[in-house]
Amino acid sequence: LNAAPRPPPRQQIRFLPTPAAGGGAVELVPTRVPVLADHPLVRGPRFKRLKIGAGHRLDVKASGVFVLGVGHGNKLLTDLYNCHLTKVYTVGGLFGKATEDFSDTGKLVEKTTFDHITREKLERILAVIQGTNQKALLMYSNIDMKTQEAYELAVKGLIRPMEKSPPIITAVRCLQFAPPEFQLEIHCLHETQQYLRKIIHEIGLELKSSAVCTQVRRTRDGVFTLDDALPRTQWDLQSIRDAIQNCQLKVKTELEKTL
């Protein structure tokens, strides 16, 4: 930032003594000159401290959208956090084994068979999980479902807990099923990546088998998607500035709609 081009210094009017034409008396002539207080040698570096805040974190075994706030963006991060927006994950699973930490790299606990598992059985379990969590969502939203307010919020998709709650899955579906591997899309609130790995483990148990998590990838965090994310090759000032400008409108719109 300090190496970026600076704006031109401010200009001020000074009356400078100037010899009159023909060698006459010295006259005071109004002249536009730069303000010395804006000179780099006077002001020093423009930025000495820049505050950067982290949004919903990702653990070391997860990947995907990770939102950061820069400067004033830290306040917007807090406002977005208070909106309790849904996050979307792509979660991979592997039937046939169980580990201590529910991931495929953990210490192996047991191996099981999985030949009896079908996509229909898996989707039946997912429907039960979603139904159970929908009841929890309504309970923690503190809204009377028989009111006009509840109807209007449901139409806008704004029914969500407005205070801290246990992890809630608002939607889940199977993206791929190729035993022993499968992949789910999970929409959730107030979760951790370890909680999602445990969900994969519990799905395996419900199917009279076992399962471990092979991948946790966040594809959406509130209004931010993978299309907004910057890969490591674009971690430069211009790309970051463009990303901030491109996201300003959607952040403002979401805050006005929710808060």
GROMACS elastic network, one bead per residue, 0.5 to 0.9 nm:
[ bonds ]
;  ai    aj funct       b0    kb
    1     4     6  0.52349   500
    1     5     6  0.86106   500
    1    46     6  0.81351   500
    1    47     6  0.72449   500
    1   237     6  0.72140   500
    2     5     6  0.80529   500
    2     6     6  0.83199   500
    2    45     6  0.61695   500
    2    46     6  0.60754   500
    2    47     6  0.63484   500
    2    48     6  0.88874   500
    3     6     6  0.84241   500
    4   237     6  0.88520   500
    6     9     6  0.84737   500
    6    40     6  0.89814   500
    6    46     6  0.88075   500
    7    10     6  0.88369   500
    8    11     6  0.89288   500
    8    34     6  0.88099   500
    8    38     6  0.85309   500
    9    34     6  0.59583   500
    9    35     6  0.62860   500
    9    36     6  0.79657   500
    9    37     6  0.85014   500
    9    38     6  0.54011   500
    9    39     6  0.68458   500
   10    33     6  0.85430   500
   10    34     6  0.57446   500
   10    35     6  0.55020   500
   10    36     6  0.86490   500
   10    37     6  0.89320   500
   10    38     6  0.69664   500
   11    32     6  0.62563   500
   11    33     6  0.55287   500
   11    35     6  0.56234   500
   12    31     6  0.81881   500
   12    32     6  0.55403   500
   12    33     6  0.55379   500
   12    34     6  0.61548   500
   12    35     6  0.62554   500
   13    30     6  0.62186   500
   13    31     6  0.54803   500
   13    33     6  0.63169   500
   13    34     6  0.87258   500
   14    29     6  0.80141   500
   14    30     6  0.55600   500
   14    31     6  0.52960   500
   14    32     6  0.63291   500
   14    33     6  0.68852   500
   15    28     6  0.53215   500
   15    29     6  0.51312   500
   15    31     6  0.60073   500
   15    32     6  0.87713   500
   16    27     6  0.79978   500
   16    28     6  0.52261   500
   16    29     6  0.53841   500
   16    30     6  0.63979   500
   16    31     6  0.66268   500
   17    26     6  0.60367   500
   17    27     6  0.54179   500
   17    29     6  0.62942   500
   17    30     6  0.89785   500
   18    25     6  0.87706   500
   18    26     6  0.54539   500
   18    27     6  0.52272   500
   18    28     6  0.60667   500
   18    29     6  0.64366   500
   19    22     6  0.85348   500
   19    23     6  0.65614   500
   19    24     6  0.66880   500
   19    25     6  0.62770   500
   19    27     6  0.60312   500
   19    28     6  0.86646   500
   20    23     6  0.58327   500
   20    24     6  0.50329   500
   20    25     6  0.58005   500
   20    26     6  0.55731   500
   20    27     6  0.60707   500
   21    24     6  0.63370   500
   21    25     6  0.87574   500
   23    26     6  0.84411   500
   24    27     6  0.87745   500
   33    36     6  0.88014   500
   34    37     6  0.87512   500
   34    38     6  0.80194   500
   34    39     6  0.85029   500
   35    38     6  0.57723   500
   35    39     6  0.73467   500
   36    39     6  0.52073   500
   36    40     6  0.88964   500
   36    42     6  0.72410   500
   37    40     6  0.83821   500
   37    41     6  0.88968   500
   37    42     6  0.59244   500
   37    43     6  0.65056   500
   38    41     6  0.85158   500
   38    42     6  0.68022   500
   38    43     6  0.61219   500
   39    42     6  0.52794   500
   39    43     6  0.61378   500
   39    44     6  0.81769   500
   40    43     6  0.51919   500
   40    44     6  0.53030   500
   40    45     6  0.71623   500
   40    46     6  0.83830   500
   41    44     6  0.56291   500
   41    45     6  0.87512   500
   43    46     6  0.73342   500
   44    47     6  0.88211   500
   45    48     6  0.64737   500
   47    50     6  0.69515   500
   50    70     6  0.73641   500
   50    71     6  0.63012   500
   51    69     6  0.81564   500
   51    70     6  0.60460   500
   51    71     6  0.52179   500
   51    72     6  0.85206   500
   51    74     6  0.78904   500
   52    68     6  0.67694   500
   52    69     6  0.54846   500
   52    71     6  0.62993   500
   52    73     6  0.82602   500
   52    74     6  0.69949   500
   53    67     6  0.87267   500
   53    68     6  0.56280   500
   53    70     6  0.66038   500
   53    71     6  0.83252   500
   53    73     6  0.81491   500
   53    74     6  0.57249   500
   53    77     6  0.79051   500
   54    57     6  0.68410   500
   54    66     6  0.78998   500
   54    67     6  0.64079   500
   54    69     6  0.63675   500
   54    74     6  0.82398   500
   54    77     6  0.81280   500
   55    66     6  0.69531   500
   55    67     6  0.52074   500
   55    68     6  0.57379   500
   55    69     6  0.73535   500
   55    74     6  0.88012   500
   55    77     6  0.63964   500
   55    78     6  0.82697   500
   55    81     6  0.78452   500
   56    66     6  0.69192   500
   56    67     6  0.69976   500
   56    68     6  0.88808   500
   56    81     6  0.82845   500
   56   221     6  0.80186   500
   57    66     6  0.67249   500
   57    67     6  0.82235   500
   57   192     6  0.86090   500
   58    61     6  0.79602   500
   58    62     6  0.58620   500
   58    63     6  0.67961   500
   58    64     6  0.82197   500
   58    65     6  0.86521   500
   58    66     6  0.70357   500
   58   192     6  0.81827   500
   58   193     6  0.71727   500
   58   218     6  0.85561   500
   59    62     6  0.55233   500
   59    63     6  0.80307   500
   59   192     6  0.86004   500
   59   193     6  0.69499   500
   59   194     6  0.84845   500
   60    63     6  0.79105   500
   61   103     6  0.89463   500
   61   193     6  0.84690   500
   61   215     6  0.77683   500
   61   216     6  0.73560   500
   62   193     6  0.70635   500
   62   215     6  0.69664   500
   62   216     6  0.50089   500
   62   217     6  0.57693   500
   62   218     6  0.77222   500
   63    66     6  0.81628   500
   63   215     6  0.84436   500
   63   216     6  0.65319   500
   63   218     6  0.62702   500
   63   219     6  0.88419   500
   64    89     6  0.85366   500
   64   216     6  0.83235   500
   64   217     6  0.50271   500
   64   219     6  0.58200   500
   64   220     6  0.80821   500
   64   225     6  0.89382   500
   64   226     6  0.70859   500
   64   229     6  0.82484   500
   65   217     6  0.80176   500
   65   218     6  0.55309   500
   65   219     6  0.59626   500
   65   220     6  0.62821   500
   65   221     6  0.65163   500
   65   224     6  0.73918   500
   65   225     6  0.66048   500
   65   226     6  0.60135   500
   65   228     6  0.83707   500
   65   229     6  0.62111   500
   65   230     6  0.89508   500
   66   218     6  0.81370   500
   66   221     6  0.76615   500
   66   224     6  0.88932   500
   66   229     6  0.77942   500
   67    77     6  0.83630   500
   67   221     6  0.77009   500
   67   224     6  0.78102   500
   67   229     6  0.83612   500
   68    73     6  0.80252   500
   68    74     6  0.79409   500
   68    77     6  0.78054   500
   69    72     6  0.74763   500
   69    75     6  0.79874   500
   69    76     6  0.75315   500
   69    77     6  0.61615   500
   70    74     6  0.60548   500
   71    74     6  0.60158   500
   71    75     6  0.83511   500
   72    75     6  0.58537   500
   72    76     6  0.71215   500
   73    77     6  0.61277   500
   73    78     6  0.87614   500
   74    78     6  0.65389   500
   74    79     6  0.88272   500
   75    78     6  0.51636   500
   75    79     6  0.63646   500
   75    80     6  0.87182   500
   76    80     6  0.60770   500
   76    81     6  0.84523   500
   76   251     6  0.81249   500
   76   252     6  0.89819   500
   76   255     6  0.87216   500
   77    80     6  0.51372   500
   77    81     6  0.61213   500
   77    82     6  0.86884   500
   78    82     6  0.62997   500
   78    83     6  0.88361   500
   79    82     6  0.50953   500
   79    83     6  0.65463   500
   79   255     6  0.72435   500
   79   259     6  0.81414   500
   80    83     6  0.50618   500
   80    84     6  0.70805   500
   80    85     6  0.73596   500
   80   222     6  0.79641   500
   80   251     6  0.80315   500
   80   254     6  0.82474   500
   80   255     6  0.68999   500
   80   259     6  0.89939   500
   81    84     6  0.55783   500
   81    85     6  0.72858   500
   82    85     6  0.82276   500
   82   162     6  0.72871   500
   82   163     6  0.80207   500
   82   259     6  0.81253   500
   83   160     6  0.88666   500
   83   162     6  0.70545   500
   83   222     6  0.89021   500
   83   254     6  0.85637   500
   83   255     6  0.74366   500
   83   258     6  0.62280   500
   83   259     6  0.66427   500
   84   160     6  0.70882   500
   84   161     6  0.70826   500
   84   162     6  0.63999   500
   84   163     6  0.79451   500
   84   164     6  0.86098   500
   84   189     6  0.70529   500
   84   190     6  0.78411   500
   84   222     6  0.82474   500
   85   158     6  0.89117   500
   85   160     6  0.80006   500
   85   188     6  0.88459   500
   85   189     6  0.70716   500
   85   221     6  0.74460   500
   85   223     6  0.80329   500
   86   160     6  0.86171   500
   86   170     6  0.81049   500
   86   187     6  0.63819   500
   86   188     6  0.56168   500
   86   189     6  0.54016   500
   86   190     6  0.85170   500
   86   220     6  0.81203   500
   86   221     6  0.67589   500
   86   222     6  0.54849   500
   86   223     6  0.88695   500
   87   186     6  0.82382   500
   87   187     6  0.56898   500
   87   188     6  0.55186   500
   87   189     6  0.63828   500
   87   190     6  0.87221   500
   87   191     6  0.87576   500
   87   218     6  0.73499   500
   87   219     6  0.78016   500
   87   220     6  0.54045   500
   87   222     6  0.57348   500
   88   185     6  0.70209   500
   88   186     6  0.56581   500
   88   188     6  0.64698   500
   88   189     6  0.89876   500
   88   217     6  0.85664   500
   88   218     6  0.58609   500
   88   219     6  0.56040   500
   88   221     6  0.66430   500
   88   222     6  0.83683   500
   89   184     6  0.80941   500
   89   185     6  0.57197   500
   89   186     6  0.52185   500
   89   187     6  0.65233   500
   89   188     6  0.81661   500
   89   196     6  0.89366   500
   89   216     6  0.66691   500
   89   217     6  0.54153   500
   89   219     6  0.54918   500
   89   220     6  0.70417   500
   89   221     6  0.89882   500
   90   175     6  0.86766   500
   90   183     6  0.69783   500
   90   184     6  0.58073   500
   90   186     6  0.64853   500
   90   215     6  0.76311   500
   90   216     6  0.60205   500
   90   217     6  0.51459   500
   90   218     6  0.63380   500
   90   219     6  0.68213   500
   91   182     6  0.86399   500
   91   183     6  0.56969   500
   91   184     6  0.51997   500
   91   185     6  0.63100   500
   91   186     6  0.73033   500
   91   196     6  0.76754   500
   91   197     6  0.81258   500
   91   200     6  0.83810   500
   91   213     6  0.72212   500
   91   214     6  0.75278   500
   91   215     6  0.54106   500
   91   217     6  0.63685   500
   91   218     6  0.85598   500
   92   181     6  0.74116   500
   92   182     6  0.59575   500
   92   184     6  0.63430   500
   92   185     6  0.89079   500
   92   200     6  0.83668   500
   92   212     6  0.85440   500
   92   213     6  0.57385   500
   92   214     6  0.51075   500
   92   216     6  0.66363   500
   92   217     6  0.87320   500
   93   103     6  0.88170   500
   93   104     6  0.86044   500
   93   180     6  0.81740   500
   93   181     6  0.57545   500
   93   182     6  0.52586   500
   93   183     6  0.60047   500
   93   184     6  0.79847   500
   93   197     6  0.86019   500
   93   200     6  0.64207   500
   93   201     6  0.86528   500
   93   211     6  0.64395   500
   93   212     6  0.56025   500
   93   214     6  0.53313   500
   93   215     6  0.71971   500
   94    97     6  0.75580   500
   94   104     6  0.78494   500
   94   179     6  0.77088   500
   94   180     6  0.53990   500
   94   182     6  0.64252   500
   94   183     6  0.87869   500
   94   200     6  0.86378   500
   94   204     6  0.89403   500
   94   210     6  0.84465   500
   94   211     6  0.52977   500
   94   212     6  0.53225   500
   94   213     6  0.63566   500
   94   214     6  0.66545   500
   95    98     6  0.84348   500
   95   112     6  0.80546   500
   95   113     6  0.80453   500
   95   114     6  0.62733   500
   95   179     6  0.70795   500
   95   181     6  0.63806   500
   95   182     6  0.80862   500
   95   204     6  0.67665   500
   95   209     6  0.72470   500
   95   210     6  0.57627   500
   95   212     6  0.66472   500
   96   110     6  0.84035   500
   96   111     6  0.55245   500
   96   113     6  0.55389   500
   96   114     6  0.57581   500
   96   180     6  0.69015   500
   96   204     6  0.83090   500
   96   209     6  0.65762   500
   96   210     6  0.53987   500
   96   211     6  0.57738   500
   96   212     6  0.80859   500
   97   104     6  0.85192   500
   97   108     6  0.72870   500
   97   109     6  0.74812   500
   97   110     6  0.56035   500
   97   112     6  0.57908   500
   97   113     6  0.83976   500
   97   204     6  0.89608   500
   97   209     6  0.80480   500
   97   210     6  0.53499   500
   97   211     6  0.54642   500
   97   212     6  0.64876   500
   98   101     6  0.86541   500
   98   102     6  0.65400   500
   98   103     6  0.81812   500
   98   104     6  0.81058   500
   98   106     6  0.86707   500
   98   107     6  0.84746   500
   98   108     6  0.60472   500
   98   109     6  0.54373   500
   98   110     6  0.53540   500
   98   111     6  0.64856   500
   98   112     6  0.82655   500
   98   201     6  0.73271   500
   98   204     6  0.88040   500
   98   210     6  0.56345   500
   98   211     6  0.56801   500
   98   212     6  0.57350   500
   99   102     6  0.51227   500
   99   103     6  0.64772   500
   99   104     6  0.70245   500
   99   105     6  0.79491   500
   99   106     6  0.53229   500
   99   107     6  0.51999   500
   99   110     6  0.71640   500
   99   201     6  0.88898   500
   99   211     6  0.85244   500
   99   212     6  0.68336   500
  100   103     6  0.78228   500
  100   106     6  0.59191   500
  100   107     6  0.56031   500
  100   108     6  0.67213   500
  100   109     6  0.64189   500
  101   104     6  0.84816   500
  101   105     6  0.84005   500
  101   106     6  0.56167   500
  101   107     6  0.74931   500
  101   194     6  0.82208   500
  101   197     6  0.81369   500
  101   198     6  0.81840   500
  101   212     6  0.87041   500
  102   105     6  0.85071   500
  102   106     6  0.68759   500
  102   194     6  0.80933   500
  102   197     6  0.56747   500
  102   198     6  0.59872   500
  102   199     6  0.89739   500
  102   200     6  0.77162   500
  102   201     6  0.60940   500
  102   211     6  0.77797   500
  102   212     6  0.51257   500
  102   213     6  0.60790   500
  103   106     6  0.55043   500
  103   107     6  0.87563   500
  103   194     6  0.88781   500
  103   197     6  0.66112   500
  103   198     6  0.87193   500
  103   201     6  0.88169   500
  103   211     6  0.88441   500
  103   212     6  0.51381   500
  103   214     6  0.60631   500
  103   215     6  0.82566   500
  104   107     6  0.84010   500
  104   108     6  0.84223   500
  104   211     6  0.88527   500
  104   212     6  0.54850   500
  104   213     6  0.58165   500
  104   214     6  0.53982   500
  104   215     6  0.87095   500
  105   108     6  0.83744   500
  105   212     6  0.89819   500
  105   213     6  0.89758   500
  105   214     6  0.81470   500
  106   109     6  0.88845   500
  108   111     6  0.80235   500
  110   210     6  0.82504   500
  111   209     6  0.86478   500
  111   210     6  0.74681   500
  112   208     6  0.88967   500
  112   209     6  0.57873   500
  112   210     6  0.62801   500
  112   211     6  0.88596   500
  113   116     6  0.78347   500
  113   208     6  0.88370   500
  113   209     6  0.63453   500
  113   210     6  0.81409   500
  114   117     6  0.56055   500
  114   179     6  0.78198   500
  114   180     6  0.71401   500
  114   207     6  0.85534   500
  114   208     6  0.82595   500
  114   209     6  0.60628   500
  114   210     6  0.79571   500
  115   118     6  0.81119   500
  115   179     6  0.80560   500
  115   180     6  0.85093   500
  116   207     6  0.86518   500
  116   208     6  0.88345   500
  116   209     6  0.89766   500
  117   120     6  0.83853   500
  117   121     6  0.65002   500
  117   122     6  0.72248   500
  117   179     6  0.81022   500
  117   207     6  0.68016   500
  117   208     6  0.85471   500
  117   209     6  0.83797   500
  118   121     6  0.53135   500
  118   122     6  0.63817   500
  118   123     6  0.87740   500
  118   177     6  0.85124   500
  118   179     6  0.84578   500
  119   122     6  0.50213   500
  119   123     6  0.61132   500
  119   124     6  0.85239   500
  119   174     6  0.84264   500
  119   177     6  0.64961   500
  119   178     6  0.88902   500
  120   123     6  0.52094   500
  120   124     6  0.61617   500
  120   125     6  0.88058   500
  121   124     6  0.50894   500
  121   125     6  0.64857   500
  121   126     6  0.87972   500
  121   207     6  0.74075   500
  122   125     6  0.52764   500
  122   126     6  0.63458   500
  122   127     6  0.87868   500
  122   174     6  0.81372   500
  122   203     6  0.78967   500
  122   207     6  0.73289   500
  123   127     6  0.61252   500
  123   128     6  0.86782   500
  123   173     6  0.73364   500
  123   174     6  0.69244   500
  124   127     6  0.51576   500
  124   128     6  0.64845   500
  124   129     6  0.88371   500
  125   128     6  0.51490   500
  125   129     6  0.63173   500
  125   130     6  0.87253   500
  125   203     6  0.70973   500
  125   206     6  0.73107   500
  125   207     6  0.79133   500
  126   129     6  0.50470   500
  126   130     6  0.61655   500
  126   131     6  0.85733   500
  126   171     6  0.89760   500
  126   172     6  0.64848   500
  126   173     6  0.68514   500
  126   174     6  0.81387   500
  126   203     6  0.80944   500
  127   130     6  0.51435   500
  127   131     6  0.60856   500
  127   132     6  0.85910   500
  127   171     6  0.89708   500
  127   172     6  0.78408   500
  127   173     6  0.83618   500
  128   131     6  0.51391   500
  128   132     6  0.61464   500
  128   133     6  0.86016   500
  129   132     6  0.52938   500
  129   133     6  0.62406   500
  129   134     6  0.86391   500
  129   169     6  0.78840   500
  129   171     6  0.88577   500
  129   172     6  0.81243   500
  130   133     6  0.51847   500
  130   134     6  0.60774   500
  130   135     6  0.88247   500
  130   169     6  0.64637   500
  130   170     6  0.64763   500
  130   171     6  0.58492   500
  130   172     6  0.64596   500
  131   134     6  0.51089   500
  131   135     6  0.65888   500
  131   136     6  0.89214   500
  131   170     6  0.87842   500
  131   171     6  0.89392   500
  132   135     6  0.54555   500
  132   136     6  0.66569   500
  132   137     6  0.89025   500
  132   169     6  0.88816   500
  133   137     6  0.60911   500
  133   138     6  0.87149   500
  133   167     6  0.89219   500
  133   168     6  0.57650   500
  133   169     6  0.56186   500
  133   170     6  0.65070   500
  133   171     6  0.85901   500
  134   138     6  0.63672   500
  134   139     6  0.86447   500
  134   168     6  0.79761   500
  134   169     6  0.75336   500
  134   170     6  0.62516   500
  134   171     6  0.84767   500
  135   138     6  0.52972   500
  135   139     6  0.62710   500
  135   140     6  0.88201   500
  136   139     6  0.50027   500
  136   140     6  0.61821   500
  136   141     6  0.85031   500
  136   166     6  0.89900   500
  136   168     6  0.71534   500
  137   140     6  0.53843   500
  137   141     6  0.60589   500
  137   159     6  0.78836   500
  137   160     6  0.63997   500
  137   161     6  0.66184   500
  137   168     6  0.66487   500
  137   169     6  0.83401   500
  137   170     6  0.75446   500
  138   141     6  0.51980   500
  138   142     6  0.70241   500
  138   143     6  0.71853   500
  138   144     6  0.88137   500
  138   145     6  0.80423   500
  138   159     6  0.75883   500
  138   160     6  0.75936   500
  138   161     6  0.79227   500
  139   142     6  0.60428   500
  139   143     6  0.78160   500
  139   161     6  0.83867   500
  140   143     6  0.82583   500
  140   160     6  0.76680   500
  140   161     6  0.52084   500
  140   162     6  0.80039   500
  140   163     6  0.79493   500
  140   164     6  0.88111   500
  140   165     6  0.68639   500
  141   144     6  0.89137   500
  141   159     6  0.66025   500
  141   160     6  0.53923   500
  141   162     6  0.63954   500
  141   163     6  0.80972   500
  142   161     6  0.73841   500
  142   162     6  0.84330   500
  143   146     6  0.86812   500
  143   147     6  0.81980   500
  143   149     6  0.81140   500
  143   150     6  0.63539   500
  143   159     6  0.83705   500
  144   147     6  0.58091   500
  144   149     6  0.81898   500
  144   150     6  0.65129   500
  145   148     6  0.82426   500
  145   149     6  0.82040   500
  145   150     6  0.52780   500
  145   151     6  0.73282   500
  146   149     6  0.85209   500
  146   150     6  0.68991   500
  146   151     6  0.78516   500
  147   150     6  0.53764   500
  147   151     6  0.66585   500
  147   152     6  0.89587   500
  148   151     6  0.50622   500
  148   152     6  0.62464   500
  148   153     6  0.86347   500
  149   152     6  0.52146   500
  149   153     6  0.61693   500
  149   154     6  0.85346   500
  150   153     6  0.51629   500
  150   154     6  0.60351   500
  150   155     6  0.86315   500
  150   159     6  0.76307   500
  151   154     6  0.51153   500
  151   155     6  0.62491   500
  151   156     6  0.87773   500
  152   155     6  0.51702   500
  152   156     6  0.64022   500
  152   157     6  0.86235   500
  152   158     6  0.85831   500
  153   156     6  0.51432   500
  153   157     6  0.59868   500
  153   159     6  0.56879   500
  154   158     6  0.60462   500
  154   159     6  0.57708   500
  155   158     6  0.77656   500
  156   159     6  0.81842   500
  157   160     6  0.84062   500
  158   258     6  0.75005   500
  159   162     6  0.88386   500
  160   163     6  0.89308   500
  160   189     6  0.84702   500
  161   164     6  0.71738   500
  161   165     6  0.69315   500
  161   189     6  0.86610   500
  162   165     6  0.85824   500
  164   190     6  0.74746   500
  165   168     6  0.78362   500
  165   189     6  0.85006   500
  165   190     6  0.68469   500
  166   189     6  0.83569   500
  166   190     6  0.65374   500
  166   191     6  0.76747   500
  167   188     6  0.71689   500
  167   189     6  0.57346   500
  167   192     6  0.78243   500
  167   195     6  0.79219   500
  168   187     6  0.86455   500
  168   188     6  0.55193   500
  168   189     6  0.52115   500
  168   190     6  0.67043   500
  168   191     6  0.70598   500
  169   172     6  0.71872   500
  169   186     6  0.69517   500
  169   187     6  0.58003   500
  169   189     6  0.64629   500
  169   191     6  0.84021   500
  170   186     6  0.78286   500
  170   187     6  0.54399   500
  170   188     6  0.53405   500
  170   189     6  0.75009   500
  171   185     6  0.80775   500
  171   186     6  0.59402   500
  171   188     6  0.70565   500
  172   184     6  0.68729   500
  172   185     6  0.55961   500
  172   187     6  0.62025   500
  172   188     6  0.86355   500
  173   183     6  0.87703   500
  173   184     6  0.56722   500
  173   185     6  0.54292   500
  173   186     6  0.67968   500
  174   177     6  0.71857   500
  174   182     6  0.75888   500
  174   183     6  0.60590   500
  174   185     6  0.63708   500
  174   186     6  0.89089   500
  175   182     6  0.76120   500
  175   183     6  0.54054   500
  175   184     6  0.53061   500
  175   185     6  0.64880   500
  176   181     6  0.80819   500
  176   182     6  0.52748   500
  176   184     6  0.70962   500
  177   180     6  0.81475   500
  177   181     6  0.64273   500
  177   183     6  0.66291   500
  177   184     6  0.89555   500
  178   181     6  0.52517   500
  178   182     6  0.58308   500
  178   183     6  0.88556   500
  179   182     6  0.65423   500
  180   211     6  0.88961   500
  181   214     6  0.89552   500
  183   215     6  0.88286   500
  186   196     6  0.85883   500
  188   191     6  0.65647   500
  191   194     6  0.83131   500
  191   195     6  0.63218   500
  191   196     6  0.74204   500
  192   195     6  0.51297   500
  192   196     6  0.67050   500
  192   197     6  0.89583   500
  193   196     6  0.51631   500
  193   197     6  0.64745   500
  193   198     6  0.87892   500
  193   216     6  0.69400   500
  194   197     6  0.50239   500
  194   198     6  0.62724   500
  194   199     6  0.87176   500
  195   198     6  0.50468   500
  195   199     6  0.63391   500
  195   200     6  0.89603   500
  196   200     6  0.66160   500
  196   201     6  0.88607   500
  196   213     6  0.83371   500
  196   216     6  0.78373   500
  197   200     6  0.52528   500
  197   201     6  0.65304   500
  197   202     6  0.88761   500
  197   212     6  0.72213   500
  197   213     6  0.53756   500
  197   214     6  0.85729   500
  197   215     6  0.86675   500
  197   216     6  0.78864   500
  198   202     6  0.61996   500
  198   203     6  0.85966   500
  198   212     6  0.83715   500
  198   213     6  0.81261   500
  199   202     6  0.50645   500
  199   203     6  0.61423   500
  199   204     6  0.86843   500
  199   213     6  0.88819   500
  200   203     6  0.51072   500
  200   204     6  0.64176   500
  200   205     6  0.88806   500
  200   210     6  0.87104   500
  200   211     6  0.62035   500
  200   212     6  0.62451   500
  200   213     6  0.60605   500
  201   204     6  0.52396   500
  201   205     6  0.65394   500
  201   206     6  0.89179   500
  201   210     6  0.63605   500
  201   211     6  0.50753   500
  201   212     6  0.57194   500
  201   213     6  0.74186   500
  202   205     6  0.50006   500
  202   206     6  0.62011   500
  202   207     6  0.86424   500
  202   210     6  0.78640   500
  202   211     6  0.78653   500
  203   206     6  0.51134   500
  203   207     6  0.63207   500
  203   208     6  0.88847   500
  203   209     6  0.85857   500
  203   210     6  0.77062   500
  203   211     6  0.72912   500
  204   207     6  0.51894   500
  204   208     6  0.65772   500
  204   209     6  0.50867   500
  204   212     6  0.80119   500
  205   208     6  0.51412   500
  205   209     6  0.52690   500
  205   210     6  0.53262   500
  205   211     6  0.75994   500
  206   209     6  0.73287   500
  206   210     6  0.84721   500
  207   210     6  0.76692   500
  213   216     6  0.76264   500
  218   221     6  0.72381   500
  218   225     6  0.86895   500
  218   226     6  0.83614   500
  219   224     6  0.85195   500
  219   225     6  0.58327   500
  219   226     6  0.56026   500
  220   223     6  0.71817   500
  220   224     6  0.56518   500
  220   226     6  0.65840   500
  221   224     6  0.51909   500
  221   225     6  0.64574   500
  222   225     6  0.78965   500
  222   254     6  0.89537   500
  223   247     6  0.86260   500
  223   250     6  0.67985   500
  223   251     6  0.68681   500
  223   254     6  0.74788   500
  224   227     6  0.79205   500
  224   228     6  0.60860   500
  224   229     6  0.77525   500
  224   247     6  0.80034   500
  224   250     6  0.87122   500
  224   251     6  0.87659   500
  225   228     6  0.54220   500
  225   229     6  0.67754   500
  226   229     6  0.50735   500
  226   230     6  0.83219   500
  227   230     6  0.82236   500
  228   243     6  0.68665   500
  228   246     6  0.83203   500
  228   247     6  0.77164   500
  229   243     6  0.80475   500
  230   233     6  0.77864   500
  230   234     6  0.57537   500
  230   235     6  0.67736   500
  230   239     6  0.77561   500
  230   240     6  0.78167   500
  230   243     6  0.79870   500
  231   234     6  0.55997   500
  231   235     6  0.70595   500
  232   235     6  0.54681   500
  232   236     6  0.89973   500
  233   236     6  0.80959   500
  234   237     6  0.86926   500
  234   238     6  0.86789   500
  234   239     6  0.60226   500
  234   240     6  0.78209   500
  235   238     6  0.85979   500
  235   239     6  0.67063   500
  235   240     6  0.67222   500
  236   239     6  0.55755   500
  236   240     6  0.61777   500
  236   241     6  0.86173   500
  237   240     6  0.52481   500
  237   241     6  0.60586   500
  237   242     6  0.85950   500
  238   241     6  0.51697   500
  238   242     6  0.61604   500
  238   243     6  0.86037   500
  239   242     6  0.51104   500
  239   243     6  0.61020   500
  239   244     6  0.86776   500
  240   243     6  0.50566   500
  240   244     6  0.62617   500
  240   245     6  0.87125   500
  241   244     6  0.52170   500
  241   245     6  0.63261   500
  241   246     6  0.86772   500
  242   245     6  0.51521   500
  242   246     6  0.60708   500
  242   247     6  0.86688   500
  243   246     6  0.51332   500
  243   247     6  0.62609   500
  243   248     6  0.87283   500
  244   247     6  0.53670   500
  244   248     6  0.62506   500
  245   248     6  0.53852   500
  245   249     6  0.80302   500
  246   249     6  0.71290   500
  246   250     6  0.82472   500
  247   250     6  0.55755   500
  247   251     6  0.62293   500
  247   252     6  0.86769   500
  248   251     6  0.53515   500
  248   252     6  0.61882   500
  248   253     6  0.86542   500
  249   252     6  0.51668   500
  249   253     6  0.60905   500
  249   254     6  0.86272   500
  250   253     6  0.50778   500
  250   254     6  0.61392   500
  250   255     6  0.86306   500
  251   254     6  0.52555   500
  251   255     6  0.62216   500
  251   256     6  0.86571   500
  252   255     6  0.52758   500
  252   256     6  0.62143   500
  252   257     6  0.86255   500
  253   256     6  0.52638   500
  253   257     6  0.61612   500
  253   258     6  0.86734   500
  254   257     6  0.50849   500
  254   258     6  0.60410   500
  254   259     6  0.81724   500
  255   258     6  0.53161   500
  255   259     6  0.54737   500
  256   259     6  0.57927   500
